Each structure stands twice: as structure tokens, then as C-alpha cells.
Amino acid sequence: MLHVYHRSTCRLCNSPNVELAVKLDPIPLAENYTLTREEARETPCFPVDLYMCADCGHVQQLDVVDADYLWSKYTYFSGAAKGMPEHFEEVAARIMKEFPLPENSLVVDIGSNDGSLLLPFQKAGLRVLGVDPAEAAAAKANDRGVPTIVAPMSLELARRIRAEHGPARVVCMFNAFAHMDNLQEMLDAIATLLDKDGIFVFESQYIGDIIEKRLIATIFHEHMSHHSAVALEPFFRRHGMELIDLSRAPIQHGSIIGVAQLQGGAHAARPSVAALLEMERRQGLDKIDSLRAFAADIADMRSRIHAWAQARRAEGAVLAGYGAARSGPTLIAQLGLTGMLEYVFDDHPQKVGRFSSGEGLPIVPTRELYERMPPYTVILAWVHAAKIIQEHRKYVEQGGAFVVLCPEPRLVTRDGESPL
């Protein structure tokens, strides 16, 4: 039976002073597709409300879905995501340039998915090891020759890896450091894995961008934490580690890449850490008022989008979705599109022919975009909106219109773009 529980303390500092900041509609689990519409519509929905810790400023979801259920049917492959392999190549090259690694160094990736981040390190002659609880993704990695342990990371597993493989010179967590409820044990596991001169490199969606750009699409069950420097800096210190670099990246429309080491490690802290801390405090990212302003912005977006969709449906227009993406249930539920879409275009072999959880929308191949020619197609794979529009200029030229929801709602037609 699916287990969901509501934690009552901050994930980073254990404080009970956590306050509800953004109330959202419950949604079904992402990446969960069923064989029948009836089964899809019976799928339960769970809260994704945002809370802020009054003591450390950490923004988080406190309703936690059982990890086994969350990851067992996971169908996202990072190597198939547009732009992600190239991003990983760039990140790996940067790490190896800025932190030269001795021959035969071990690189461990936690939440390694299909091994895409580890491949550049492996090609450079380094030893690599992935750890991921998603069976399908880990199997794909092993098939590609990237050794991967199918399990969630834990302190016990970290000790076993170190005993069997030696200490890691690099530990990575890309788009996974926000996915764990047990972040305190996770950081202890990372510290256990690291060589005395090793580094921990992580990438995560950044709360500053979420608020500034109104990135509601990033909020779903697997994203349990929405990180900021002001909350992470003391968190690392409490666990015997220190942040030595923080940079913002455009991937996913706004991410933060952090580098940390064991306290007293070989690398000097860079000015970027203090600079980001200062900026966040100046912007009030550690204050609940910033999240309440975000909630008001989302309410305004929802009102506008719902009114637009309702008017189009009243005219008899068909609204389709494009991209059976992880963000789909969030965008549909939080932006007033429940009951508005007829079907969703996608080409993922594990999704086509199935139905999306919640509404039970049929997933159909993207080639049918030109056969069905819906007058409006809402892009649910919001991160890839620009590429989707570019690839389907023919659809637009033939009279179809794309609806972009994030970060700013707009309509793309053959006459140009206009706000929604």
C-alpha cells in the first residue's frame, strides 16, 4: 500500500518552526502512466504545498511519498532529455579542468539515472560508479557500460562503496539533491564517500529563479527541497563540510551548481559563495514574504490561463498537450487546465498508448500533431518549449497555435507571439 506521510520538522535543521507559505492543489505522481483511462482516473493525488523553515529559511515540501513507489515506475532518462547530455559534457569538463583528478580517481554519481553524467568521466579514463533506485534507468546505465548500483543511497551503502572501491575524488548529485527526504543522512553518506581532498558537486533547481520567474512547473513530489545558499551554507557546516563555490546555471530555466568539500579540505572557498549569500539576504529569500508574493503571482497566472482556456472550449476548440513531462500534472492542476485538454503528444515508448495519471489523457505519437491539427497545443514539456516550437514550425504555419505556460504565458502563432 502506498505510504505518504507529513513530516513536521525542517528537512535540514530539524526545527519544528515550519510555516505553510504556498498552498497548491494536490496532484498525482509524475511519470506514472496506466493502461486504461479508468485506472488513471483512480490514481490518488497528494499535496505539494510549500513550507518555509523560520529558523534556517529552507523551502521544502513536507508531504513525502514512499521512495519505493516514487521511483519504481520512473521513466525519465536524462540521456534522452533535450540538451542534457551536452550540459553534462560541459559540467564534467569544467570539473576536470578546475579540480584536476589524479589517474584512476573514483567518480560516484548519486541519482545517476542512465549514466549520462558519468560517461564523460569514464571516457577520460576515470573509474565511475552510479547509484540510483530507479530500476529502468539503472538498467539502461549498466547496458551502456556504466556500472550502477540499483538502490537508494544511504550511510550504510556509502560505507560499503568506500570499503569496496576506495574513497571518491568526486561525488555528484545532479537534479537529485532535492529529491531526498533524508538529506541529513545523505550529506553524512557523501562525507563518508569523499577522499580527504575530494569534492561534492551538486545541481538543483534554485529557489531564487523559481520565485523570480514564477517557475511553478518545477514543483512536484520528487522535488522535496527548493535550495538556497542561505539555508545550505549552515547545513553543510553542521555535517562537517563547507561550500567552496556556488554558481547559477540556465539549465531548467534556473539552477544552482554547488561545490563542497570536507572542512579544511584542499581548496580555498571562492568569492561566489559570499556573493550569493549576500544577494539572497538582500532579496529576502530567507523570508516567507518572498514565497507569499510568489503564491500571489501564481494565482494571477492561474486566473488568466483558466479564463483563456475556458473561452476557447466555449468556442468548441480542441486543446491538446505536448510532452508527457514530469511537470505536466503540476501545470494542469496549478494553472487552471483541469478538464481542458483532450490528449497529449509524446514519443516516449513507455508512454505512447497509455493514459496520464489523474485526468486519464491519452498519450499519442507526435506525428499525429499534423493529422489531428488541434487549433491549440499547450506545451507541458515547458523546459523544451523553444525547441518544440522550432521543430514544428510547419504546425504553426498551417494555422496551429502553441501555448507556452512557463515562465511567462504566451501564445505562438504564425502572426508572432502575444501574451496570454
Secondary structure by P-SEA (a helix, b strand, c coil): cbbbbbbcccccccccccccccccccccccccccccaaaaaabbbbbbbbbbccccccccccccccccccccccccccccccaaaaaaaaaaaaaaaacccccbbbbbbccccccccaaaaaaabbbbbbbbccaaaaaaaaaaccccccccccaaaaaaaaaacccccbbbbccccccccaaaaaaaaaaaaccccbbbbbbcccaaaaaaacccccccccccccccaaaaaaaaaaacbbbcbbbbbccccbbbbbbbccccccccccaaaaaaaaaaaaaccccaaaaaaaaaaaaaaaaaaaaaaaaaaaabbbbbbcccccaaaaaaaaacccccccbbbbcccccccccccccbbbbbcccccccccccbbbbccccaaaaaaaacaaaaaabbbbbbcccbbbbbcccccccc
